[in-house]
Amino acid sequence: MTQPDPMLSYIPALREPETLRIVKNSSDEHLKKIAEHLNNYGIINEVRSFTLPYLQYWTVECDNHLRNYGYKGGDLKSITEFYDGIGNCGVLFDTLKYSSYNDSLPCPKEYLNKHTKDFLEGHSEY
């Protein structure tokens, strides 16, 4: 697996176009599955469900492109965490269904921690 250019980690603005390029170059089938999963569950975990490099640099342009494949929810946001043994892991979530600031909605960070831990322990689910 090719490692990302280390210089890009110092220049986040360069990663945003790279994220959009990756999303646009993903297969139609992959993008339809992501859209369907987000429509059904409101959240995806990249280590468990889908490969989405540079997830932390997700942009509104990425949202708009995903809408072309059937995504119908709210604005999408991402969070990432570093885990020993696997590195950065993240989730992409619908802000109408998950929130770090609204106690009436599930917290995406709690989801990320639970599902990444389950993954590391060999459990499987979405």
N, CA, C and O of each residue as an XYZ file, in Angstrom:
504
protein
N       0.842     -1.174      0.000
C       0.000      0.000      0.000
C       0.889      1.239      0.000
O       1.818      1.338      0.801
N       0.609      2.170     -0.884
C       1.381      3.388     -0.995
C       1.055      4.324      0.149
O      -0.111      4.539      0.478
N       2.098      4.879      0.756
C       1.912      5.833      1.840
C       1.643      7.215      1.249
O       2.212      7.563      0.214
N       0.772      8.018      1.902
C       0.526      9.368      1.413
C       1.795     10.211      1.500
O       2.675      9.946      2.319
N       1.876     11.203      0.667
C       2.991     12.130      0.671
C       3.058     12.832      2.022
O       2.095     13.499      2.400
N       4.181     12.705      2.780
C       4.250     13.326      4.106
C       4.137     14.848      4.066
O       3.733     15.460      5.054
N       4.485     15.460      2.948
C       4.357     16.915      2.852
C       2.896     17.354      2.914
O       2.597     18.450      3.387
N       1.996     16.511      2.443
C       0.584     16.885      2.464
C       0.053     17.027      3.880
O      -0.898     17.775      4.104
N       0.645     16.325      4.840
C       0.155     16.427      6.213
C       0.386     17.825      6.785
O      -0.276     18.215      7.747
N       1.309     18.573      6.209
C       1.573     19.924      6.679
C       0.746     20.969      5.934
O       0.727     22.138      6.320
N       0.076     20.560      4.892
C      -0.679     21.498      4.076
C      -2.089     20.938      3.868
O      -2.382     20.393      2.804
N      -2.974     21.067      4.883
C      -4.320     20.492      4.773
C      -5.080     20.949      3.547
O      -5.865     20.178      2.995
N      -4.874     22.172      3.105
C      -5.619     22.666      1.945
C      -5.348     21.828      0.701
O      -6.198     21.763     -0.188
N      -4.194     21.192      0.619
C      -3.892     20.345     -0.528
C      -4.630     19.017     -0.450
O      -4.893     18.391     -1.476
N      -4.961     18.587      0.748
C      -5.650     17.302      0.893
C      -7.123     17.383      0.535
O      -7.698     16.385      0.103
N      -7.755     18.547      0.702
C      -9.173     18.666      0.365
C      -9.419     18.354     -1.108
O     -10.317     17.567     -1.409
N      -8.655     18.941     -2.048
C      -8.857     18.556     -3.455
C      -8.525     17.084     -3.705
O      -9.142     16.448     -4.560
N      -7.561     16.541     -2.971
C      -7.210     15.132     -3.125
C      -8.371     14.248     -2.684
O      -8.663     13.245     -3.335
N      -9.033     14.606     -1.590
C     -10.191     13.840     -1.120
C     -11.292     13.867     -2.165
O     -11.867     12.825     -2.480
N     -11.591     15.020     -2.700
C     -12.625     15.127     -3.730
C     -12.238     14.316     -4.964
O     -13.092     13.657     -5.558
N     -10.966     14.352     -5.356
C     -10.504     13.578     -6.508
C     -10.716     12.088     -6.265
O     -11.168     11.369     -7.157
N     -10.390     11.624     -5.058
C     -10.569     10.209     -4.724
C     -12.048      9.835     -4.783
O     -12.408      8.794     -5.333
N     -12.901     10.686     -4.217
C     -14.344     10.418     -4.242
C     -14.846     10.363     -5.682
O     -15.595      9.457     -6.045
N     -14.441     11.314     -6.491
C     -14.898     11.349     -7.888
C     -14.373     10.169     -8.699
O     -15.008      9.752     -9.668
N     -13.222      9.629     -8.311
C     -12.648      8.496     -9.039
C     -13.078      7.142     -8.484
O     -12.666      6.103     -8.999
N     -13.905      7.145     -7.434
C     -14.426      5.889     -6.890
C     -15.462      5.327     -7.857
O     -16.082      6.063     -8.626
N     -15.635      4.027     -7.801
C     -16.598      3.396     -8.711
C     -18.024      3.814     -8.357
O     -18.328      4.131     -7.207
N     -18.886      3.807     -9.362
C     -20.298      4.123     -9.145
C     -20.895      3.195     -8.093
O     -21.653      3.633     -7.228
N     -20.554      1.917     -8.171
C     -21.086      0.929     -7.219
C     -20.662      1.273     -5.792
O     -21.477      1.209     -4.872
N     -19.391      1.639     -5.602
C     -18.874      1.987     -4.275
C     -19.619      3.217     -3.725
O     -20.025      3.226     -2.563
N     -19.794      4.233     -4.545
C     -20.466      5.447     -4.097
C     -21.949      5.206     -3.806
O     -22.496      5.791     -2.872
N     -22.594      4.363     -4.586
C     -23.993      4.018     -4.323
C     -24.125      3.278     -2.998
O     -25.077      3.511     -2.253
N     -23.171      2.378     -2.692
C     -23.201      1.653     -1.411
C     -23.000      2.614     -0.243
O     -23.676      2.501      0.779
N     -22.073      3.559     -0.391
C     -21.849      4.545      0.670
C     -23.112      5.371      0.879
O     -23.541      5.570      2.015
N     -23.710      5.855     -0.206
C     -24.930      6.665     -0.100
C     -26.059      5.875      0.557
O     -26.752      6.391      1.434
N     -26.239      4.641      0.140
C     -27.292      3.807      0.710
C     -27.057      3.568      2.199
O     -27.986      3.652      3.002
N     -25.810      3.269      2.561
C     -25.497      3.019      3.968
C     -25.737      4.278      4.807
O     -26.308      4.198      5.895
N     -25.309      5.423      4.312
C     -25.551      6.669      5.042
C     -27.037      6.973      5.139
O     -27.497      7.447      6.178
N     -27.789      6.716      4.093
C     -29.237      6.930      4.145
C     -29.883      6.032      5.198
O     -30.792      6.465      5.905
N     -29.424      4.789      5.309
C     -30.014      3.834      6.248
C     -29.548      4.025      7.687
O     -30.352      3.931      8.615
N     -28.248      4.295      7.883
C     -27.674      4.308      9.231
C     -27.196      5.680      9.693
O     -27.090      5.924     10.894
N     -26.909      6.570      8.761
C     -26.454      7.908      9.124
C     -24.982      8.015      9.432
O     -24.498      9.106      9.735
N     -24.248      6.908      9.364
C     -22.833      6.935      9.727
C     -22.125      5.745      9.080
O     -22.709      4.673      8.925
N     -20.871      5.946      8.709
C     -20.032      4.842      8.250
C     -18.678      4.956      8.924
O     -18.182      6.052      9.184
N     -18.102      3.821      9.197
C     -16.776      3.730      9.815
C     -15.837      3.214      8.737
O     -16.025      2.111      8.225
N     -14.832      3.999      8.392
C     -13.973      3.630      7.265
C     -13.213      2.331      7.494
O     -12.969      1.595      6.538
N     -12.836      2.028      8.720
C     -12.073      0.804      8.954
C     -12.971     -0.427      8.923
O     -12.499     -1.534      8.660
N     -14.255     -0.242      9.190
C     -15.183     -1.354      9.251
C     -15.943     -1.572      7.952
O     -16.235     -2.708      7.579
N     -16.262     -0.486      7.268
C     -17.223     -0.593      6.189
C     -16.701     -0.195      4.820
O     -16.879     -0.928      3.847
N     -16.069      0.939      4.741
C     -15.710      1.517      3.453
C     -14.340      2.165      3.533
O     -13.958      2.708      4.569
N     -13.616      2.106      2.449
C     -12.330      2.774      2.383
C     -12.546      4.189      1.865
O     -13.016      4.388      0.744
N     -12.201      5.158      2.688
C     -12.318      6.562      2.308
C     -11.051      7.298      2.757
O     -11.033      7.877      3.843
N      -9.998      7.284      1.943
C      -8.765      7.967      2.335
C      -8.992      9.457      2.574
O      -9.873     10.062      1.963
N      -8.213     10.030      3.444
C      -8.284     11.463      3.748
C      -9.655     11.886      4.253
O     -10.102     13.003      3.995
N     -10.308     11.005      4.961
C     -11.662     11.278      5.438
C     -11.746     12.576      6.234
O     -12.756     13.278      6.172
N     -10.694     12.897      6.979
C     -10.734     14.106      7.804
C     -10.802     15.380      6.971
O     -11.055     16.458      7.509
N     -10.581     15.267      5.668
C     -10.632     16.432      4.791
C     -11.874     16.425      3.903
O     -11.879     17.036      2.834
N     -12.916     15.741      4.337
C     -14.184     15.691      3.601
C     -14.727     17.106      3.459
O     -14.650     17.892      4.404
N     -15.271     17.442      2.303
C     -15.762     18.795      2.037
C     -17.208     18.756      1.554
O     -17.755     17.693      1.258
N     -17.811     19.936      1.481
C     -19.171     20.046      0.963
C     -19.213     19.592     -0.497
O     -20.241     19.096     -0.957
N     -18.113     19.755     -1.224
C     -18.065     19.273     -2.606
C     -18.171     17.755     -2.654
O     -18.770     17.197     -3.574
N     -17.587     17.088     -1.661
C     -17.715     15.626     -1.565
C     -19.171     15.248     -1.278
O     -19.699     14.303     -1.863
N     -19.820     16.000     -0.366
C     -21.256     15.792     -0.098
C     -22.046     15.868     -1.398
O     -22.840     14.983     -1.719
N     -21.809     16.943     -2.132
C     -22.566     17.185     -3.358
C     -22.363     16.062     -4.369
O     -23.307     15.650     -5.042
N     -21.139     15.571     -4.475
C     -20.885     14.474     -5.405
C     -21.620     13.207     -4.959
O     -22.181     12.490     -5.788
N     -21.615     12.933     -3.654
C     -22.297     11.750     -3.136
C     -23.810     11.834     -3.345
O     -24.469     10.806     -3.508
N     -24.357     13.028     -3.341
C     -25.799     13.205     -3.606
C     -26.160     12.730     -5.011
O     -27.291     12.306     -5.248
N     -25.206     12.798     -5.946
C     -25.438     12.288     -7.304
C     -25.652     10.774     -7.314
O     -26.146     10.224     -8.298
N     -25.283     10.101     -6.226
C     -25.400      8.641     -6.133
C     -26.483      8.215     -5.152
O     -26.533      7.058     -4.735
N     -27.356      9.163     -4.782
C     -28.526      8.813     -3.989
C     -28.506      9.231     -2.534
O     -29.470      8.961     -1.817
N     -27.444      9.884     -2.062
C     -27.442     10.328     -0.665
C     -28.489     11.418     -0.478
O     -28.534     12.380     -1.245
N     -29.347     11.264      0.560
C     -30.458     12.171      0.770
C     -30.436     12.884      2.121
O     -31.339     13.669      2.408
N     -29.433     12.631      2.953
C     -29.414     13.169      4.308
C     -28.901     14.589      4.401
O     -28.853     15.324      3.415
N     -28.517     14.956      5.618
C     -28.012     16.302      5.894
C     -26.552     16.447      5.524
O     -25.970     15.579      4.873
N     -25.967     17.553      5.948
C     -24.549     17.775      5.716
C     -23.750     16.645      6.347
O     -24.118     16.119      7.397
N     -22.659     16.281      5.699
C     -21.796     15.225      6.211
C     -20.561     15.839      6.872
O     -19.987     16.805      6.369
N     -20.171     15.273      7.985
C     -18.960     15.675      8.699
C     -18.172     14.411      9.007
O     -18.696     13.300      8.931
N     -16.914     14.597      9.353
C     -16.091     13.449      9.718
C     -15.313     13.756     10.981
O     -15.040     14.912     11.307
N     -14.964     12.693     11.680
C     -14.010     12.781     12.787
C     -13.048     11.622     12.625
O     -13.404     10.576     12.082
N     -11.833     11.814     13.097
C     -10.830     10.751     13.048
C     -10.122     10.670     14.391
O     -10.050     11.646     15.138
N      -9.606      9.489     14.678
C      -8.832      9.224     15.879
C      -7.673      8.315     15.506
O      -7.766      7.546     14.550
N      -6.588      8.400     16.251
C      -5.456      7.507     16.048
C      -5.585      6.331     17.015
O      -5.828      6.520     18.207
N      -5.420      5.108     16.485
C      -5.482      3.891     17.291
C      -4.179      3.123     17.116
O      -3.723      2.909     15.993
N      -3.581      2.708     18.231
C      -2.373      1.889     18.159
C      -2.648      0.634     17.350
O      -3.683     -0.010     17.521
N      -1.743      0.300     16.492
C      -1.857     -0.920     15.720
C      -2.483     -0.745     14.352
O      -2.232     -1.550     13.456
N      -3.300      0.299     14.166
C      -3.904      0.495     12.848
C      -3.803      1.923     12.338
O      -4.020      2.155     11.148
N      -3.485      2.877     13.182
C      -3.343      4.261     12.736
C      -4.638      5.039     12.821
O      -5.481      4.776     13.679
N      -4.790      5.999     11.923
C      -5.984      6.847     11.923
C      -7.202      6.087     11.404
O      -7.137      5.393     10.390
N      -8.290      6.234     12.111
C      -9.579      5.672     11.702
C     -10.598      6.794     11.835
O     -10.454      7.688     12.669
N     -11.612      6.733     11.012
C     -12.599      7.794     11.079
C     -13.992      7.334     10.737
O     -14.214      6.227     10.247
N     -14.930      8.231     11.016
C     -16.312      8.029     10.615
C     -16.773      9.245      9.838
O     -16.332     10.371     10.068
N     -17.671      8.977      8.916
C     -18.361     10.017      8.170
C     -19.812      9.926      8.607
O     -20.397      8.843      8.579
N     -20.411     11.059      9.017
C     -21.751     10.976      9.580
C     -22.655     12.110      9.099
O     -22.206     13.209      8.775
N     -23.936     11.791      9.069
C     -25.007     12.723      8.728
C     -25.268     13.573      9.967
O     -25.610     13.041     11.023
N     -25.110     14.885      9.846
C     -25.263     15.771     10.998
C     -26.714     15.900     11.471
O     -26.968     16.490     12.521
N     -27.661     15.358     10.711
C     -29.048     15.322     11.188
C     -29.305     14.120     12.092
O     -30.301     14.079     12.814
N     -28.386     13.126     12.047
C     -28.581     11.901     12.821
C     -27.544     11.691     13.923
O     -27.793     10.935     14.862
N     -26.382     12.350     13.824
C     -25.311     12.230     14.811
C     -24.772     13.614     15.126
O     -24.730     14.489     14.261
N     -24.357     13.805     16.382
C     -23.809     15.100     16.763
C     -22.927     14.970     17.993
O     -23.219     14.195     18.904
N     -21.852     15.732     18.007
C     -21.006     15.814     19.195
C     -21.512     16.886     20.148
O     -21.040     16.985     21.281
N     -22.476     17.693     19.694
C     -22.924     18.852     20.465
C     -24.364     18.776     20.925
O     -24.768     19.531     21.809
N     -25.145     17.886     20.347
C     -26.565     17.776     20.672
C     -26.781     16.471     21.421
O     -26.671     15.392     20.839
N     -27.089     16.565     22.710
C     -27.238     15.363     23.539
C     -28.395     14.476     23.126
O     -28.454     13.319     23.544
N     -29.320     14.981     22.315
C     -30.445     14.154     21.894
C     -30.089     13.255     20.701
O     -30.889     12.410     20.301
N     -28.898     13.438     20.139
C     -28.442     12.606     19.019
C     -27.247     11.768     19.455
O     -26.485     12.187     20.326
N     -27.074     10.582     18.855
C     -25.909      9.766     19.190
C     -24.604     10.503     18.859
O     -24.551     11.297     17.920
N     -23.571     10.232     19.629
C     -22.273     10.880     19.450
C     -21.418     10.073     18.461
O     -21.207      8.879     18.676
N     -20.924     10.696     17.386
C     -20.126      9.948     16.407
C     -18.810      9.432     16.979
O     -18.330      8.384     16.548
N     -18.217     10.136     17.934
C     -16.947      9.678     18.511
C     -17.148      8.394     19.304
O     -16.298      7.504     19.262
N     -18.257      8.284     20.024
C     -18.553      7.053     20.754
C     -18.733      5.896     19.780
O     -18.258      4.790     20.037
N     -19.413      6.142     18.670
C     -19.589      5.124     17.632
C     -18.225      4.686     17.100
O     -17.948      3.492     16.992
N     -17.379      5.656     16.772
C     -16.051      5.354     16.239
C     -15.261      4.490     17.217
O     -14.687      3.475     16.824
N     -15.230      4.884     18.471
C     -14.462      4.133     19.468
C     -14.997      2.715     19.636
O     -14.217      1.765     19.683
N     -16.302      2.561     19.726
C     -16.886      1.228     19.919
C     -16.601      0.328     18.725
O     -16.138     -0.800     18.895
N     -16.870      0.812     17.531
C     -16.748     -0.043     16.356
C     -15.302     -0.313     15.966
O     -15.002     -1.375     15.420
N     -14.411      0.620     16.231
C     -12.997      0.364     15.951
C     -12.461     -0.653     16.948
O     -11.695     -1.541     16.575
N     -12.854     -0.533     18.205
C     -12.449     -1.523     19.213
C     -12.975     -2.907     18.837
O     -12.242     -3.892     18.914
N     -14.241     -2.983     18.431
C     -14.811     -4.263     17.991
C     -14.024     -4.834     16.820
O     -13.756     -6.035     16.778
N     -13.650     -3.977     15.864
C     -12.882     -4.412     14.711
C     -11.542     -5.006     15.145
O     -11.131     -6.062     14.665
N     -10.878     -4.311     16.053
C      -9.577     -4.779     16.532
C      -9.703     -6.128     17.257
O      -8.775     -6.936     17.245
N     -10.855     -6.358     17.882
C     -11.081     -7.599     18.600
C     -11.650     -8.694     17.699
O     -11.882     -9.813     18.156
N     -11.877     -8.378     16.412
C     -12.314     -9.378     15.456
C     -13.816     -9.556     15.313
O     -14.272    -10.501     14.670
N     -14.582     -8.660     15.903
C     -16.042     -8.724     15.744
C     -16.415     -8.080     14.424
O     -15.673     -7.254     13.893
N     -17.562     -8.459     13.901
C     -17.967     -7.831     12.644
C     -19.430     -7.421     12.678
O     -20.296     -8.191     13.090
N     -19.685     -6.228     12.249
C     -20.996     -5.668     11.977
C     -20.719     -4.348     11.282
O     -19.563     -3.963     11.104
N     -21.776     -3.657     10.892
C     -21.532     -2.427     10.121
C     -20.757     -1.458     10.948
O     -20.448     -0.360     10.484
